[in-house]
Amino acid sequence: MEKIIAEKNMRLDSFLSKHLNIARNQVENFIKVTGVFVNDKKINKCGYKLKQNDEIKFSLVLEKEEQKKSYEVDFEVDILYEDEELLVLNKPPYLTIHPAPSVKEATLVDWLISKRYSLSNLSGEHRSGIVHRIDKETSGALVVAKTNDAHSKLSLQLQDKSMGRYYLALITPPLKEDITIESFIARNPKNRLKMKSGDKGKYAKSKFVKLLTSKDEKYELIAIKLYTGRTHQIRAHLESLSRSIVGDTTYGFKSKKDKIIRVMLHAYIIYFTHPKIGKKLFVKAPLFLDMQNILNAQFHREDLNEKLSTDYILDRFNSSI
């Protein structure tokens, strides 16, 4: 166990971040998971106020052991495409992609390991095979690399935008028209759980296309293409239009009557060039039952079947702004 003395009055997480030279969010996870002893009293509060000459004891070994904990894998994941180089999976909602100190359940990486897949290791042991991520509540298509060569080439495609996804979202209220948004996205200074679209941060571009308006005209099914991959990009851009995704209470969806417990956002079609054979692939991820049931209730079945076809969605983007 390491021991250091506080040089001045300051927050515990700020002090450790500076002393250990690691990101503050990593320190926050470390404090919450393993705890830190201040004057021999265990502290799990990141904002604990240190006083000058306080004695801080901690063990980074505990953090590493926590990350190695294994959790029971009691779920399955649908495989949409597989060969010797890669997998395309349909990630269920509520499933976290990879282990972290704050994650207390089995992850997608745990599932991959349980199936004894040979995976790339370019992203490290805890992110084996993971080329890109999807938020925990969001479902849909995800590419996993089996080889380092495939991982490297797919990562380059992410950077040059030759790899991408078309999302489906159920929003309220409907958009006035198809629209492309270009802005900058940064952490919302008033709510650290949110991102904010504006004139500061990282450049972001999204295209939104109208598909279907609900029977009562309160909701709309839209398709989205991302030209950049910023955190909460779709949600922040919709908020800038005074729209929100159904189920997304963080970004404004409010309803006492509906019992929708997750964001109705799905990575529907993923496209990329196969890293070995050079062929461009389009893989569609079927909707999960929770989202499908809501769409069935809000729209006519025959209209849904038409608008959800791969050809229709690709044509709409090619013919839109």
N, C-alpha and C positions, 0 to 999 in steps of 0.2 A: 504494500500500500504506500502510495506517494504522499508526501506531506509538504505543504507550502504555507506561507504566511501572507495574509492580505496586507498589501502596502498602503491601502487607503480605503475609504468607505466607497463601496460600489455594489452593483448587483452581482449575485453569484454566477449567473450564466455569462455575463459580460467579462467577469474576471477570468473564468476558466477558458473562455474562447480566446482571450488575449494571451493567457499564459501557455495554453496548449497549441496555439496557432492553428485552430480548426474552426470550421463554420459554426455559427451560433446555433443553427437548427440541430446540428449534430450534438452539440453540448446539451441542448434542451432535452433531446431524447436520452442522452446519457444520464442526466440528473434524474429524470422521471423514472427510468428503468432501474438503474443500479443504486441511485442515491449517493449523496456526498455527506461526509461527516464534517460538521463545523463545531469546533470545540467539543468533539466527541459526541455530538448530537446529530442523528441522521436527518438530513434535509432532502426532500424531494420537490421543493418549490423553486422553480427557476428564478423567480424574482426576489428571492431571499436577500435581504440587505446585509451585506458584510460590513463589519467595522474594522478599522485599522488594527492590525496585529491579531485578528482572528486566525485560528489554526484550521486549515482545510485539509482533510484526508480523503483520498479517493483511490480507486483501483481500476485502471483501464482493462485489466484482465477480466473483470466481471462483465464489462460491456461485450467483450469478444465472446465470452461463454454464453451470454444471453442471446447473441446473434446466432449461435450454433444450435440453439434449442430446436428440437424437431416437434412438429405438431401433427396430429393424426390427419391423414388425407382421406376424407370421407365423401368425396365428390368426384364427378367425372367432367371432362371437358371435350366437347365435340371437335374432331379433327376435320377440317374442310379440305385440306390438301396436304400431301406428304410425299417426299422423296428423300434421297440420300443427303440432300443439301439443306433442306428446310422443312418447316411445318407452318401451316396457316391454321390457327385455332379460332373458335368462336368463344371468346371470353364471357363467362356468365357475369351478371351484375353482382355486386358485393364482394367480388374476388380481388384481393390485392395481388399485384404482379410479382413482387419479390420481397424477401424478408428484410426487416429493419427492426431496430430495438423497440419501436413503438407498436409493432405488429404482433398480435397475440393469437393468431390463427394460421393455419396452413395457407400457403400462397400458391400462385401458379407455378413458380419455380419448384416448390416442394412437390407439386403434382408431376411435373416433368421428371424430377429425380426419382420419384416413386415408380415411374414407368420405365426407368432405366434407359432413358434417351442419352445418347452421346451428344453433348452440346458444346457450342463454342465457349471459350473462356475469356474473350477479349474484354468483357465488362466485369470480370471478377467472379469469384465463387458464388456470391449471393445473387448475382444477376445472370447466371449461366444462360446463354442463348438469347437473351432479351435484346432485341434490336430497337424497339420503341415501346412506349407504354400507353395505357388507357387508364383513366381515373377509376377508382374502385367501384363507384356506382354505375359508370358507363359500361355498356356491353359491346361486343362486336369483334370484328376481324383483327387479328394480331399475328404478326410474323415472328417466328422463332428460328434462329439459325443453328444448324447442327455443326457446321464447320466454321473455322476461323476465316477461311477465304470467303464463304458466303456472307458471314457477318460483316466483314470489311466492305464488300461490294454493295451490300444492301444499305449500309450506313452512308456510303457515298451517294447512293440514290436518294436517301432522305435529305442530304445536304443540297443536291442539285435539283430537287423537287421532281425527279422522274419516278419517285415512289410516293404514293399518297392514298388518301381515303375519301370516300363520299359518306357523309353521315346522314342519318335521319333523325329528326327531332319533332316532337309535338309541342307547339308553342301557343301562347296566348298573349295578346290578341293577334289576329292574322296580320301578316305584312301587307302594306299597300301595293307593293310591287317587288319583283326580283331586284336584288340590290347587292353590290359589291362594296365592302367596307375596307378601307385602308386607314390604319391609325397606329398609335404606339400603345403598348400595354405594360402597366407597372402595378406593383402592389398597391392596393387601395389604402391610403393613409388613415382612413377612418375605420377600416375593418380589415385586419391582417389576414382574415380567411378568404378575402375576395381580391380579384384583380380589377383594374380600372382601365377602360379605353379612353385615351386622350392624346395629349401632345408630348408625353414623356414616357420613357421606358424603351422597350424593344419593338421594332417594326412588326406589324401583323396585318395580314390580308385574308379576308374570308369572302366567299361568294354564297349568297342565300337565294334559293330558288323555290317558289311556291309550287306545291303539288296538289293538295286538296284542302278545302275548307270544310269544317265539320257541319253536321246537319243543322245545329243551332247557331252556326256562324261565330261561335265563341273561340274555337280552336282551329289550328291549321297544322297540317303535316308539311314539313319543308325538308329539302335536301340541302346539304352544305358541303362545299369543297374548301379545304384549307390550303392556302399557299405558303403558310408558315405554321409552326407548331408551338405556339406559346401556351403557357399554363392558363387554363380556363378561357381560351381564346373565343370559342363559340359563345359561351355564356356572357363574357364581358362585352362582346360586340352586340349581342342581342339586347343586353341591358342598355347600351347606348342608344338603341332604337325604342326604348321603353317597352320591350318585349321580354318574356322569360319562358324558359322551358317548363312544361308541366312537371311538377314534382320537385323543382329546384327552389327550395325555400331560401337558400343562401342568396340567390340573385332575384328574389322578388315574387315568386309564385306563392299565392295565398289562397287557401280554400279550407273551410271548416267541414264541408260536406264530403269532399273526395278523400278517399283513403289511399293516396298514392305515396308510397314510401321511398321512391327513388327517382332520380332524374330520368326523364323519358328521352334519352339520347343513346344512339346506337351507331357504331361504326359498321356501315352496311356493305360497302364495296371497297376492297383494297386492290390496288394495282401496282405492279412493279415488273421489272425485267428479270427473268430468272438468271441468277448469277453464274450459272454454268452453261446452260443451253442457249441463252440470249433471247428467249422468247418472252414477249410481253404477256403477263397473266392478269386476268381480272377474276377475283374470287369474291363471291357474295356470301355474307353471313346471315342466315335466317334469324328473324326476330325471336326473342324469347317470349314466353307465354304471357308474362305480365303486360308487356307493351302491346303484343298482338291483341290481347283481349280488350284493351282500352281503344285501340284503333278500330276494332270490329264494332265496338259500341258507338263510336263517334262518326264512322263513315260507312258508306254502302260497300258491301263486299266486292262487287264487280268493279267499282271505281278503284279500290285498293289494289286489286290484282293487276289492273292496267298500270297504275302509277308506280308500283313497286318493282316493275320489271327492270332488269339491268339496262336494256336498250333504251327504254323510255327515259330513265334518269340521265344516262350519258348524252342522249339527244337533247334533253332540256338544257344541259350545261353548254353544249356546243352551239345551241341556237340562242342562248341568253346573253345578257351583257357581259 
